Amino acid sequence: MSCGEHHDVDCSEILQRVYVFIDNELEDASNDEIRQHLEECAPCLDQYDLERCVKKLVHRSCGGEHAPDSLREKILLRITQVRLEMHTQD
Ligand SMILES: [Zn+2]
């Protein structure tokens, strides 16, 4: 995935690290890199918001327990579907 613009760090690389970024498990240097990228790259920011949203939902439905990947995938799939529907209505 790419937004077609040049960034210091490639979009695909950012997106791979966004999950970890949301968990706050990256060292500070990487955090800054990602934060800066998200500020200037709308597609990545979009994806980041989506991931954060999924994480919140998973967290809520599991009462704070670590969610199984299957549940996470199910929610992610559902959100993707909703977003696709939204886009088709444009
Ligand atoms: Zn990007």
PDB file of the backbone (N, CA, C, O) and the ligand in Angstrom, with CONECT records:
HET     ZN  A 101       1
ATOM      1  N   MET A   1       0.839  -1.197   0.000  1.00  0.00           N
ATOM      2  CA  MET A   1       0.000   0.000   0.000  1.00  0.00           C
ATOM      3  C   MET A   1       0.873   1.245   0.000  1.00  0.00           C
ATOM      4  O   MET A   1       1.838   1.344   0.758  1.00  0.00           O
ATOM      5  N   SER A   2       0.527   2.175  -0.846  1.00  0.00           N
ATOM      6  CA  SER A   2       1.281   3.419  -0.914  1.00  0.00           C
ATOM      7  C   SER A   2       0.355   4.560  -1.293  1.00  0.00           C
ATOM      8  O   SER A   2      -0.611   4.370  -2.032  1.00  0.00           O
ATOM      9  N   CYS A   3       0.654   5.742  -0.784  1.00  0.00           N
ATOM     10  CA  CYS A   3      -0.182   6.894  -1.100  1.00  0.00           C
ATOM     11  C   CYS A   3       0.378   7.639  -2.293  1.00  0.00           C
ATOM     12  O   CYS A   3      -0.181   8.657  -2.701  1.00  0.00           O
ATOM     13  N   GLY A   4       1.478   7.150  -2.864  1.00  0.00           N
ATOM     14  CA  GLY A   4       2.047   7.751  -4.049  1.00  0.00           C
ATOM     15  C   GLY A   4       2.968   8.918  -3.759  1.00  0.00           C
ATOM     16  O   GLY A   4       3.571   9.480  -4.673  1.00  0.00           O
ATOM     17  N   GLU A   5       3.078   9.280  -2.506  1.00  0.00           N
ATOM     18  CA  GLU A   5       3.968  10.372  -2.145  1.00  0.00           C
ATOM     19  C   GLU A   5       5.237   9.826  -1.522  1.00  0.00           C
ATOM     20  O   GLU A   5       5.267   8.723  -0.976  1.00  0.00           O
ATOM     21  N   HIS A   6       6.273  10.625  -1.620  1.00  0.00           N
ATOM     22  CA  HIS A   6       7.529  10.173  -1.034  1.00  0.00           C
ATOM     23  C   HIS A   6       7.602  10.562   0.442  1.00  0.00           C
ATOM     24  O   HIS A   6       7.378  11.714   0.813  1.00  0.00           O
ATOM     25  N   HIS A   7       7.919   9.578   1.264  1.00  0.00           N
ATOM     26  CA  HIS A   7       8.171   9.853   2.679  1.00  0.00           C
ATOM     27  C   HIS A   7       9.534   9.291   3.044  1.00  0.00           C
ATOM     28  O   HIS A   7      10.080   8.431   2.353  1.00  0.00           O
ATOM     29  N   ASP A   8      10.063   9.792   4.138  1.00  0.00           N
ATOM     30  CA  ASP A   8      11.353   9.284   4.609  1.00  0.00           C
ATOM     31  C   ASP A   8      11.275   7.787   4.855  1.00  0.00           C
ATOM     32  O   ASP A   8      12.191   7.032   4.526  1.00  0.00           O
ATOM     33  N   VAL A   9      10.166   7.380   5.438  1.00  0.00           N
ATOM     34  CA  VAL A   9       9.968   5.963   5.700  1.00  0.00           C
ATOM     35  C   VAL A   9       8.814   5.475   4.834  1.00  0.00           C
ATOM     36  O   VAL A   9       7.791   6.146   4.696  1.00  0.00           O
ATOM     37  N   ASP A  10       8.996   4.319   4.267  1.00  0.00           N
ATOM     38  CA  ASP A  10       7.988   3.780   3.364  1.00  0.00           C
ATOM     39  C   ASP A  10       6.677   3.490   4.098  1.00  0.00           C
ATOM     40  O   ASP A  10       6.680   3.079   5.258  1.00  0.00           O
ATOM     41  N   CYS A  11       5.552   3.711   3.399  1.00  0.00           N
ATOM     42  CA  CYS A  11       4.241   3.500   4.003  1.00  0.00           C
ATOM     43  C   CYS A  11       4.086   2.069   4.515  1.00  0.00           C
ATOM     44  O   CYS A  11       3.582   1.850   5.616  1.00  0.00           O
ATOM     45  N   SER A  12       4.517   1.105   3.720  1.00  0.00           N
ATOM     46  CA  SER A  12       4.348  -0.293   4.126  1.00  0.00           C
ATOM     47  C   SER A  12       5.103  -0.574   5.413  1.00  0.00           C
ATOM     48  O   SER A  12       4.655  -1.351   6.257  1.00  0.00           O
ATOM     49  N   GLU A  13       6.234   0.057   5.547  1.00  0.00           N
ATOM     50  CA  GLU A  13       7.029  -0.133   6.767  1.00  0.00           C
ATOM     51  C   GLU A  13       6.313   0.464   7.970  1.00  0.00           C
ATOM     52  O   GLU A  13       6.292  -0.121   9.052  1.00  0.00           O
ATOM     53  N   ILE A  14       5.731   1.636   7.763  1.00  0.00           N
ATOM     54  CA  ILE A  14       4.985   2.294   8.835  1.00  0.00           C
ATOM     55  C   ILE A  14       3.805   1.421   9.265  1.00  0.00           C
ATOM     56  O   ILE A  14       3.570   1.218  10.456  1.00  0.00           O
ATOM     57  N   LEU A  15       3.086   0.921   8.297  1.00  0.00           N
ATOM     58  CA  LEU A  15       1.880   0.155   8.611  1.00  0.00           C
ATOM     59  C   LEU A  15       2.216  -1.140   9.352  1.00  0.00           C
ATOM     60  O   LEU A  15       1.439  -1.617  10.179  1.00  0.00           O
ATOM     61  N   GLN A  16       3.384  -1.695   9.040  1.00  0.00           N
ATOM     62  CA  GLN A  16       3.806  -2.893   9.753  1.00  0.00           C
ATOM     63  C   GLN A  16       4.060  -2.593  11.218  1.00  0.00           C
ATOM     64  O   GLN A  16       3.877  -3.448  12.084  1.00  0.00           O
ATOM     65  N   ARG A  17       4.486  -1.364  11.481  1.00  0.00           N
ATOM     66  CA  ARG A  17       4.854  -0.995  12.844  1.00  0.00           C
ATOM     67  C   ARG A  17       3.725  -0.328  13.608  1.00  0.00           C
ATOM     68  O   ARG A  17       3.831  -0.111  14.815  1.00  0.00           O
ATOM     69  N   VAL A  18       2.641   0.000  12.908  1.00  0.00           N
ATOM     70  CA  VAL A  18       1.553   0.729  13.534  1.00  0.00           C
ATOM     71  C   VAL A  18       0.925  -0.072  14.690  1.00  0.00           C
ATOM     72  O   VAL A  18       0.553   0.500  15.715  1.00  0.00           O
ATOM     73  N   TYR A  19       0.813  -1.373  14.519  1.00  0.00           N
ATOM     74  CA  TYR A  19       0.249  -2.231  15.566  1.00  0.00           C
ATOM     75  C   TYR A  19       1.046  -2.096  16.851  1.00  0.00           C
ATOM     76  O   TYR A  19       0.495  -1.942  17.941  1.00  0.00           O
ATOM     77  N   VAL A  20       2.345  -2.158  16.690  1.00  0.00           N
ATOM     78  CA  VAL A  20       3.236  -2.058  17.845  1.00  0.00           C
ATOM     79  C   VAL A  20       3.183  -0.656  18.426  1.00  0.00           C
ATOM     80  O   VAL A  20       3.228  -0.458  19.640  1.00  0.00           O
ATOM     81  N   PHE A  21       3.085   0.305  17.528  1.00  0.00           N
ATOM     82  CA  PHE A  21       3.002   1.709  17.924  1.00  0.00           C
ATOM     83  C   PHE A  21       1.784   1.939  18.812  1.00  0.00           C
ATOM     84  O   PHE A  21       1.865   2.642  19.819  1.00  0.00           O
ATOM     85  N   ILE A  22       0.666   1.348  18.437  1.00  0.00           N
ATOM     86  CA  ILE A  22      -0.572   1.500  19.198  1.00  0.00           C
ATOM     87  C   ILE A  22      -0.393   0.905  20.598  1.00  0.00           C
ATOM     88  O   ILE A  22      -0.925   1.429  21.577  1.00  0.00           O
ATOM     89  N   ASP A  23       0.342  -0.167  20.678  1.00  0.00           N
ATOM     90  CA  ASP A  23       0.602  -0.810  21.962  1.00  0.00           C
ATOM     91  C   ASP A  23       1.669  -0.084  22.778  1.00  0.00           C
ATOM     92  O   ASP A  23       1.974  -0.463  23.909  1.00  0.00           O
ATOM     93  N   ASN A  24       2.226   0.961  22.184  1.00  0.00           N
ATOM     94  CA  ASN A  24       3.295   1.713  22.845  1.00  0.00           C
ATOM     95  C   ASN A  24       4.490   0.841  23.186  1.00  0.00           C
ATOM     96  O   ASN A  24       5.105   0.992  24.242  1.00  0.00           O
ATOM     97  N   GLU A  25       4.803  -0.051  22.300  1.00  0.00           N
ATOM     98  CA  GLU A  25       5.915  -0.947  22.575  1.00  0.00           C
ATOM     99  C   GLU A  25       7.139  -0.636  21.728  1.00  0.00           C
ATOM    100  O   GLU A  25       8.101  -1.403  21.697  1.00  0.00           O
ATOM    101  N   LEU A  26       7.091   0.494  21.047  1.00  0.00           N
ATOM    102  CA  LEU A  26       8.252   0.883  20.249  1.00  0.00           C
ATOM    103  C   LEU A  26       9.139   1.808  21.064  1.00  0.00           C
ATOM    104  O   LEU A  26       8.673   2.508  21.963  1.00  0.00           O
ATOM    105  N   GLU A  27      10.405   1.800  20.742  1.00  0.00           N
ATOM    106  CA  GLU A  27      11.304   2.749  21.375  1.00  0.00           C
ATOM    107  C   GLU A  27      10.992   4.142  20.850  1.00  0.00           C
ATOM    108  O   GLU A  27      10.366   4.285  19.800  1.00  0.00           O
ATOM    109  N   ASP A  28      11.421   5.163  21.571  1.00  0.00           N
ATOM    110  CA  ASP A  28      11.036   6.542  21.275  1.00  0.00           C
ATOM    111  C   ASP A  28      11.372   6.978  19.854  1.00  0.00           C
ATOM    112  O   ASP A  28      10.572   7.656  19.209  1.00  0.00           O
ATOM    113  N   ALA A  29      12.518   6.605  19.374  1.00  0.00           N
ATOM    114  CA  ALA A  29      12.940   7.026  18.041  1.00  0.00           C
ATOM    115  C   ALA A  29      11.937   6.563  16.987  1.00  0.00           C
ATOM    116  O   ALA A  29      11.551   7.337  16.112  1.00  0.00           O
ATOM    117  N   SER A  30      11.524   5.320  17.071  1.00  0.00           N
ATOM    118  CA  SER A  30      10.565   4.783  16.110  1.00  0.00           C
ATOM    119  C   SER A  30       9.213   5.452  16.268  1.00  0.00           C
ATOM    120  O   SER A  30       8.522   5.702  15.280  1.00  0.00           O
ATOM    121  N   ASN A  31       8.832   5.744  17.500  1.00  0.00           N
ATOM    122  CA  ASN A  31       7.577   6.439  17.752  1.00  0.00           C
ATOM    123  C   ASN A  31       7.535   7.765  17.010  1.00  0.00           C
ATOM    124  O   ASN A  31       6.547   8.084  16.347  1.00  0.00           O
ATOM    125  N   ASP A  32       8.597   8.526  17.121  1.00  0.00           N
ATOM    126  CA  ASP A  32       8.660   9.824  16.462  1.00  0.00           C
ATOM    127  C   ASP A  32       8.549   9.676  14.951  1.00  0.00           C
ATOM    128  O   ASP A  32       7.857  10.442  14.281  1.00  0.00           O
ATOM    129  N   GLU A  33       9.237   8.690  14.444  1.00  0.00           N
ATOM    130  CA  GLU A  33       9.240   8.436  13.014  1.00  0.00           C
ATOM    131  C   GLU A  33       7.820   8.159  12.520  1.00  0.00           C
ATOM    132  O   GLU A  33       7.381   8.696  11.503  1.00  0.00           O
ATOM    133  N   ILE A  34       7.129   7.325  13.251  1.00  0.00           N
ATOM    134  CA  ILE A  34       5.769   6.950  12.865  1.00  0.00           C
ATOM    135  C   ILE A  34       4.824   8.131  13.037  1.00  0.00           C
ATOM    136  O   ILE A  34       4.001   8.411  12.165  1.00  0.00           O
ATOM    137  N   ARG A  35       4.947   8.813  14.153  1.00  0.00           N
ATOM    138  CA  ARG A  35       4.062   9.949  14.409  1.00  0.00           C
ATOM    139  C   ARG A  35       4.207  10.993  13.304  1.00  0.00           C
ATOM    140  O   ARG A  35       3.226  11.554  12.817  1.00  0.00           O
ATOM    141  N   GLN A  36       5.449  11.234  12.930  1.00  0.00           N
ATOM    142  CA  GLN A  36       5.710  12.225  11.890  1.00  0.00           C
ATOM    143  C   GLN A  36       5.111  11.776  10.554  1.00  0.00           C
ATOM    144  O   GLN A  36       4.538  12.574   9.812  1.00  0.00           O
ATOM    145  N   HIS A  37       5.258  10.495  10.271  1.00  0.00           N
ATOM    146  CA  HIS A  37       4.712   9.962   9.027  1.00  0.00           C
ATOM    147  C   HIS A  37       3.189  10.083   9.011  1.00  0.00           C
ATOM    148  O   HIS A  37       2.596  10.460   8.000  1.00  0.00           O
ATOM    149  N   LEU A  38       2.574   9.763  10.130  1.00  0.00           N
ATOM    150  CA  LEU A  38       1.111   9.819  10.204  1.00  0.00           C
ATOM    151  C   LEU A  38       0.609  11.245  10.014  1.00  0.00           C
ATOM    152  O   LEU A  38      -0.487  11.464   9.499  1.00  0.00           O
ATOM    153  N   GLU A  39       1.414  12.203  10.430  1.00  0.00           N
ATOM    154  CA  GLU A  39       1.004  13.603  10.290  1.00  0.00           C
ATOM    155  C   GLU A  39       0.946  14.030   8.826  1.00  0.00           C
ATOM    156  O   GLU A  39       0.118  14.855   8.439  1.00  0.00           O
ATOM    157  N   GLU A  40       1.830  13.462   8.027  1.00  0.00           N
ATOM    158  CA  GLU A  40       1.894  13.936   6.641  1.00  0.00           C
ATOM    159  C   GLU A  40       1.316  12.946   5.636  1.00  0.00           C
ATOM    160  O   GLU A  40       1.317  13.207   4.433  1.00  0.00           O
ATOM    161  N   CYS A  41       0.826  11.818   6.124  1.00  0.00           N
ATOM    162  CA  CYS A  41       0.337  10.805   5.193  1.00  0.00           C
ATOM    163  C   CYS A  41      -1.074  10.363   5.592  1.00  0.00           C
ATOM    164  O   CYS A  41      -1.249   9.575   6.521  1.00  0.00           O
ATOM    165  N   ALA A  42      -2.061  10.877   4.886  1.00  0.00           N
ATOM    166  CA  ALA A  42      -3.457  10.602   5.210  1.00  0.00           C
ATOM    167  C   ALA A  42      -3.827   9.117   5.142  1.00  0.00           C
ATOM    168  O   ALA A  42      -4.509   8.631   6.045  1.00  0.00           O
ATOM    169  N   PRO A  43      -3.408   8.382   4.119  1.00  0.00           N
ATOM    170  CA  PRO A  43      -3.777   6.957   4.051  1.00  0.00           C
ATOM    171  C   PRO A  43      -3.273   6.159   5.253  1.00  0.00           C
ATOM    172  O   PRO A  43      -3.976   5.286   5.762  1.00  0.00           O
ATOM    173  N   CYS A  44      -2.075   6.455   5.696  1.00  0.00           N
ATOM    174  CA  CYS A  44      -1.522   5.745   6.852  1.00  0.00           C
ATOM    175  C   CYS A  44      -2.261   6.149   8.125  1.00  0.00           C
ATOM    176  O   CYS A  44      -2.519   5.317   8.995  1.00  0.00           O
ATOM    177  N   LEU A  45      -2.592   7.411   8.223  1.00  0.00           N
ATOM    178  CA  LEU A  45      -3.327   7.892   9.391  1.00  0.00           C
ATOM    179  C   LEU A  45      -4.683   7.203   9.470  1.00  0.00           C
ATOM    180  O   LEU A  45      -5.147   6.824  10.545  1.00  0.00           O
ATOM    181  N   ASP A  46      -5.294   7.054   8.326  1.00  0.00           N
ATOM    182  CA  ASP A  46      -6.574   6.368   8.209  1.00  0.00           C
ATOM    183  C   ASP A  46      -6.459   4.949   8.753  1.00  0.00           C
ATOM    184  O   ASP A  46      -7.281   4.502   9.554  1.00  0.00           O
ATOM    185  N   GLN A  47      -5.437   4.263   8.308  1.00  0.00           N
ATOM    186  CA  GLN A  47      -5.198   2.893   8.720  1.00  0.00           C
ATOM    187  C   GLN A  47      -4.910   2.817  10.220  1.00  0.00           C
ATOM    188  O   GLN A  47      -5.344   1.892  10.907  1.00  0.00           O
ATOM    189  N   TYR A  48      -4.187   3.786  10.697  1.00  0.00           N
ATOM    190  CA  TYR A  48      -3.853   3.862  12.111  1.00  0.00           C
ATOM    191  C   TYR A  48      -5.120   4.033  12.950  1.00  0.00           C
ATOM    192  O   TYR A  48      -5.291   3.364  13.969  1.00  0.00           O
ATOM    193  N   ASP A  49      -5.993   4.919  12.522  1.00  0.00           N
ATOM    194  CA  ASP A  49      -7.260   5.131  13.223  1.00  0.00           C
ATOM    195  C   ASP A  49      -8.075   3.853  13.262  1.00  0.00           C
ATOM    196  O   ASP A  49      -8.675   3.508  14.280  1.00  0.00           O
ATOM    197  N   LEU A  50      -8.084   3.158  12.136  1.00  0.00           N
ATOM    198  CA  LEU A  50      -8.822   1.907  12.037  1.00  0.00           C
ATOM    199  C   LEU A  50      -8.281   0.887  13.037  1.00  0.00           C
ATOM    200  O   LEU A  50      -9.045   0.241  13.754  1.00  0.00           O
ATOM    201  N   GLU A  51      -6.995   0.755  13.074  1.00  0.00           N
ATOM    202  CA  GLU A  51      -6.360  -0.188  13.982  1.00  0.00           C
ATOM    203  C   GLU A  51      -6.661   0.148  15.442  1.00  0.00           C
ATOM    204  O   GLU A  51      -6.933  -0.731  16.260  1.00  0.00           O
ATOM    205  N   ARG A  52      -6.607   1.420  15.736  1.00  0.00           N
ATOM    206  CA  ARG A  52      -6.880   1.857  17.097  1.00  0.00           C
ATOM    207  C   ARG A  52      -8.315   1.536  17.487  1.00  0.00           C
ATOM    208  O   ARG A  52      -8.605   1.107  18.604  1.00  0.00           O
ATOM    209  N   CYS A  53      -9.200   1.761  16.523  1.00  0.00           N
ATOM    210  CA  CYS A  53     -10.620   1.494  16.712  1.00  0.00           C
ATOM    211  C   CYS A  53     -10.847   0.004  16.994  1.00  0.00           C
ATOM    212  O   CYS A  53     -11.576  -0.362  17.916  1.00  0.00           O
ATOM    213  N   VAL A  54     -10.219  -0.830  16.194  1.00  0.00           N
ATOM    214  CA  VAL A  54     -10.338  -2.276  16.367  1.00  0.00           C
ATOM    215  C   VAL A  54      -9.836  -2.678  17.740  1.00  0.00           C
ATOM    216  O   VAL A  54     -10.460  -3.478  18.437  1.00  0.00           O
ATOM    217  N   LYS A  55      -8.726  -2.124  18.109  1.00  0.00           N
ATOM    218  CA  LYS A  55      -8.124  -2.463  19.386  1.00  0.00           C
ATOM    219  C   LYS A  55      -9.050  -2.120  20.546  1.00  0.00           C
ATOM    220  O   LYS A  55      -9.177  -2.877  21.508  1.00  0.00           O
ATOM    221  N   LYS A  56      -9.692  -0.962  20.432  1.00  0.00           N
ATOM    222  CA  LYS A  56     -10.604  -0.528  21.477  1.00  0.00           C
ATOM    223  C   LYS A  56     -11.789  -1.491  21.578  1.00  0.00           C
ATOM    224  O   LYS A  56     -12.196  -1.890  22.669  1.00  0.00           O
ATOM    225  N   LEU A  57     -12.328  -1.853  20.417  1.00  0.00           N
ATOM    226  CA  LEU A  57     -13.477  -2.755  20.374  1.00  0.00           C
ATOM    227  C   LEU A  57     -13.115  -4.119  20.960  1.00  0.00           C
ATOM    228  O   LEU A  57     -13.859  -4.686  21.760  1.00  0.00           O
ATOM    229  N   VAL A  58     -11.967  -4.626  20.548  1.00  0.00           N
ATOM    230  CA  VAL A  58     -11.518  -5.928  21.031  1.00  0.00           C
ATOM    231  C   VAL A  58     -11.339  -5.878  22.542  1.00  0.00           C
ATOM    232  O   VAL A  58     -11.728  -6.794  23.268  1.00  0.00           O
ATOM    233  N   HIS A  59     -10.750  -4.804  22.984  1.00  0.00           N
ATOM    234  CA  HIS A  59     -10.492  -4.623  24.407  1.00  0.00           C
ATOM    235  C   HIS A  59     -11.805  -4.655  25.190  1.00  0.00           C
ATOM    236  O   HIS A  59     -11.912  -5.295  26.236  1.00  0.00           O
ATOM    237  N   ARG A  60     -12.788  -3.953  24.659  1.00  0.00           N
ATOM    238  CA  ARG A  60     -14.071  -3.851  25.341  1.00  0.00           C
ATOM    239  C   ARG A  60     -14.765  -5.214  25.402  1.00  0.00           C
ATOM    240  O   ARG A  60     -15.280  -5.607  26.449  1.00  0.00           O
ATOM    241  N   SER A  61     -14.776  -5.927  24.284  1.00  0.00           N
ATOM    242  CA  SER A  61     -15.520  -7.189  24.249  1.00  0.00           C
ATOM    243  C   SER A  61     -14.803  -8.284  25.032  1.00  0.00           C
ATOM    244  O   SER A  61     -15.402  -9.312  25.348  1.00  0.00           O
ATOM    245  N   CYS A  62     -13.554  -8.078  25.340  1.00  0.00           N
ATOM    246  CA  CYS A  62     -12.825  -9.106  26.077  1.00  0.00           C
ATOM    247  C   CYS A  62     -12.579  -8.700  27.524  1.00  0.00           C
ATOM    248  O   CYS A  62     -11.902  -9.407  28.270  1.00  0.00           O
ATOM    249  N   GLY A  63     -13.133  -7.554  27.914  1.00  0.00           N
ATOM    250  CA  GLY A  63     -12.982  -7.138  29.294  1.00  0.00           C
ATOM    251  C   GLY A  63     -11.542  -6.950  29.714  1.00  0.00           C
ATOM    252  O   GLY A  63     -11.183  -7.194  30.866  1.00  0.00           O
ATOM    253  N   GLY A  64     -10.719  -6.514  28.776  1.00  0.00           N
ATOM    254  CA  GLY A  64      -9.338  -6.226  29.111  1.00  0.00           C
ATOM    255  C   GLY A  64      -8.417  -7.419  28.944  1.00  0.00           C
ATOM    256  O   GLY A  64      -7.195  -7.271  28.978  1.00  0.00           O
ATOM    257  N   GLU A  65      -8.986  -8.590  28.765  1.00  0.00           N
ATOM    258  CA  GLU A  65      -8.145  -9.758  28.520  1.00  0.00           C
ATOM    259  C   GLU A  65      -7.553  -9.676  27.116  1.00  0.00           C
ATOM    260  O   GLU A  65      -8.073  -8.969  26.253  1.00  0.00           O
ATOM    261  N   HIS A  66      -6.491 -10.384  26.902  1.00  0.00           N
ATOM    262  CA  HIS A  66      -5.904 -10.422  25.562  1.00  0.00           C
ATOM    263  C   HIS A  66      -6.869 -11.128  24.612  1.00  0.00           C
ATOM    264  O   HIS A  66      -7.279 -12.264  24.848  1.00  0.00           O
ATOM    265  N   ALA A  67      -7.219 -10.434  23.540  1.00  0.00           N
ATOM    266  CA  ALA A  67      -8.211 -10.980  22.609  1.00  0.00           C
ATOM    267  C   ALA A  67      -7.571 -12.008  21.682  1.00  0.00           C
ATOM    268  O   ALA A  67      -6.439 -11.834  21.231  1.00  0.00           O
ATOM    269  N   PRO A  68      -8.296 -13.065  21.407  1.00  0.00           N
ATOM    270  CA  PRO A  68      -7.796 -14.025  20.427  1.00  0.00           C
ATOM    271  C   PRO A  68      -7.732 -13.383  19.051  1.00  0.00           C
ATOM    272  O   PRO A  68      -8.543 -12.514  18.732  1.00  0.00           O
ATOM    273  N   ASP A  69      -6.777 -13.803  18.236  1.00  0.00           N
ATOM    274  CA  ASP A  69      -6.612 -13.218  16.908  1.00  0.00           C
ATOM    275  C   ASP A  69      -7.871 -13.336  16.071  1.00  0.00           C
ATOM    276  O   ASP A  69      -8.164 -12.474  15.243  1.00  0.00           O
ATOM    277  N   SER A  70      -8.614 -14.412  16.294  1.00  0.00           N
ATOM    278  CA  SER A  70      -9.817 -14.638  15.501  1.00  0.00           C
ATOM    279  C   SER A  70     -10.829 -13.523  15.715  1.00  0.00           C
ATOM    280  O   SER A  70     -11.470 -13.060  14.771  1.00  0.00           O
ATOM    281  N   LEU A  71     -10.966 -13.099  16.963  1.00  0.00           N
ATOM    282  CA  LEU A  71     -11.918 -12.029  17.275  1.00  0.00           C
ATOM    283  C   LEU A  71     -11.456 -10.718  16.641  1.00  0.00           C
ATOM    284  O   LEU A  71     -12.244  -9.973  16.059  1.00  0.00           O
ATOM    285  N   ARG A  72     -10.183 -10.466  16.771  1.00  0.00           N
ATOM    286  CA  ARG A  72      -9.607  -9.253  16.210  1.00  0.00           C
ATOM    287  C   ARG A  72      -9.830  -9.213  14.700  1.00  0.00           C
ATOM    288  O   ARG A  72     -10.193  -8.181  14.137  1.00  0.00           O
ATOM    289  N   GLU A  73      -9.607 -10.340  14.070  1.00  0.00           N
ATOM    290  CA  GLU A  73      -9.781 -10.417  12.617  1.00  0.00           C
ATOM    291  C   GLU A  73     -11.236 -10.205  12.229  1.00  0.00           C
ATOM    292  O   GLU A  73     -11.548  -9.553  11.232  1.00  0.00           O
ATOM    293  N   LYS A  74     -12.116 -10.773  13.046  1.00  0.00           N
ATOM    294  CA  LYS A  74     -13.545 -10.654  12.763  1.00  0.00           C
ATOM    295  C   LYS A  74     -13.961  -9.188  12.806  1.00  0.00           C
ATOM    296  O   LYS A  74     -14.679  -8.715  11.925  1.00  0.00           O
ATOM    297  N   ILE A  75     -13.519  -8.484  13.814  1.00  0.00           N
ATOM    298  CA  ILE A  75     -13.863  -7.075  13.963  1.00  0.00           C
ATOM    299  C   ILE A  75     -13.253  -6.246  12.837  1.00  0.00           C
ATOM    300  O   ILE A  75     -13.904  -5.370  12.267  1.00  0.00           O
ATOM    301  N   LEU A  76     -12.012  -6.536  12.533  1.00  0.00           N
ATOM    302  CA  LEU A  76     -11.327  -5.811  11.464  1.00  0.00           C
ATOM    303  C   LEU A  76     -12.044  -6.002  10.138  1.00  0.00           C
ATOM    304  O   LEU A  76     -12.211  -5.059   9.365  1.00  0.00           O
ATOM    305  N   LEU A  77     -12.460  -7.223   9.891  1.00  0.00           N
ATOM    306  CA  LEU A  77     -13.179  -7.550   8.664  1.00  0.00           C
ATOM    307  C   LEU A  77     -14.493  -6.779   8.601  1.00  0.00           C
ATOM    308  O   LEU A  77     -14.866  -6.236   7.561  1.00  0.00           O
ATOM    309  N   ARG A  78     -15.175  -6.743   9.724  1.00  0.00           N
ATOM    310  CA  ARG A  78     -16.467  -6.049   9.795  1.00  0.00           C
ATOM    311  C   ARG A  78     -16.295  -4.564   9.514  1.00  0.00           C
ATOM    312  O   ARG A  78     -17.072  -3.974   8.763  1.00  0.00           O
ATOM    313  N   ILE A  79     -15.296  -3.972  10.105  1.00  0.00           N
ATOM    314  CA  ILE A  79     -15.050  -2.542   9.901  1.00  0.00           C
ATOM    315  C   ILE A  79     -14.677  -2.274   8.446  1.00  0.00           C
ATOM    316  O   ILE A  79     -15.113  -1.284   7.858  1.00  0.00           O
ATOM    317  N   THR A  80     -13.881  -3.149   7.880  1.00  0.00           N
ATOM    318  CA  THR A  80     -13.516  -2.994   6.472  1.00  0.00           C
ATOM    319  C   THR A  80     -14.753  -3.041   5.591  1.00  0.00           C
ATOM    320  O   THR A  80     -14.880  -2.268   4.641  1.00  0.00           O
ATOM    321  N   GLN A  81     -15.657  -3.947   5.909  1.00  0.00           N
ATOM    322  CA  GLN A  81     -16.895  -4.061   5.135  1.00  0.00           C
ATOM    323  C   GLN A  81     -17.713  -2.788   5.242  1.00  0.00           C
ATOM    324  O   GLN A  81     -18.208  -2.272   4.240  1.00  0.00           O
ATOM    325  N   VAL A  82     -17.854  -2.284   6.457  1.00  0.00           N
ATOM    326  CA  VAL A  82     -18.630  -1.067   6.674  1.00  0.00           C
ATOM    327  C   VAL A  82     -18.031   0.092   5.895  1.00  0.00           C
ATOM    328  O   VAL A  82     -18.741   0.885   5.276  1.00  0.00           O
ATOM    329  N   ARG A  83     -16.713   0.171   5.939  1.00  0.00           N
ATOM    330  CA  ARG A  83     -16.042   1.253   5.230  1.00  0.00           C
ATOM    331  C   ARG A  83     -16.214   1.132   3.721  1.00  0.00           C
ATOM    332  O   ARG A  83     -16.383   2.131   3.022  1.00  0.00           O
ATOM    333  N   LEU A  84     -16.171  -0.082   3.236  1.00  0.00           N
ATOM    334  CA  LEU A  84     -16.382  -0.304   1.803  1.00  0.00           C
ATOM    335  C   LEU A  84     -17.785   0.126   1.408  1.00  0.00           C
ATOM    336  O   LEU A  84     -17.998   0.746   0.366  1.00  0.00           O
ATOM    337  N   GLU A  85     -18.736  -0.220   2.269  1.00  0.00           N
ATOM    338  CA  GLU A  85     -20.122   0.165   1.987  1.00  0.00           C
ATOM    339  C   GLU A  85     -20.249   1.676   1.961  1.00  0.00           C
ATOM    340  O   GLU A  85     -20.933   2.235   1.104  1.00  0.00           O
ATOM    341  N   MET A  86     -19.586   2.336   2.904  1.00  0.00           N
ATOM    342  CA  MET A  86     -19.618   3.783   2.960  1.00  0.00           C
ATOM    343  C   MET A  86     -19.050   4.390   1.684  1.00  0.00           C
ATOM    344  O   MET A  86     -19.575   5.367   1.149  1.00  0.00           O
ATOM    345  N   HIS A  87     -17.975   3.792   1.216  1.00  0.00           N
ATOM    346  CA  HIS A  87     -17.317   4.326   0.029  1.00  0.00           C
ATOM    347  C   HIS A  87     -18.154   4.122  -1.234  1.00  0.00           C
ATOM    348  O   HIS A  87     -18.150   4.964  -2.133  1.00  0.00           O
ATOM    349  N   THR A  88     -18.870   2.999  -1.294  1.00  0.00           N
ATOM    350  CA  THR A  88     -19.671   2.727  -2.492  1.00  0.00           C
ATOM    351  C   THR A  88     -20.847   3.692  -2.579  1.00  0.00           C
ATOM    352  O   THR A  88     -21.373   3.958  -3.660  1.00  0.00           O
ATOM    353  N   GLN A  89     -21.252   4.214  -1.416  1.00  0.00           N
ATOM    354  CA  GLN A  89     -22.398   5.117  -1.422  1.00  0.00           C
ATOM    355  C   GLN A  89     -22.029   6.518  -1.875  1.00  0.00           C
ATOM    356  O   GLN A  89     -22.906   7.340  -2.140  1.00  0.00           O
ATOM    357  N   ASP A  90     -20.740   6.793  -1.964  1.00  0.00           N
ATOM    358  CA  ASP A  90     -20.310   8.138  -2.345  1.00  0.00           C
ATOM    359  C   ASP A  90     -20.837   8.545  -3.718  1.00  0.00           C
ATOM    360  O   ASP A  90     -20.562   9.652  -4.181  1.00  0.00           O
TER     361      ASP A  90
HETATM  362 ZN    ZN A 101       2.144   6.564   4.509  1.00  0.00          ZN2+
END
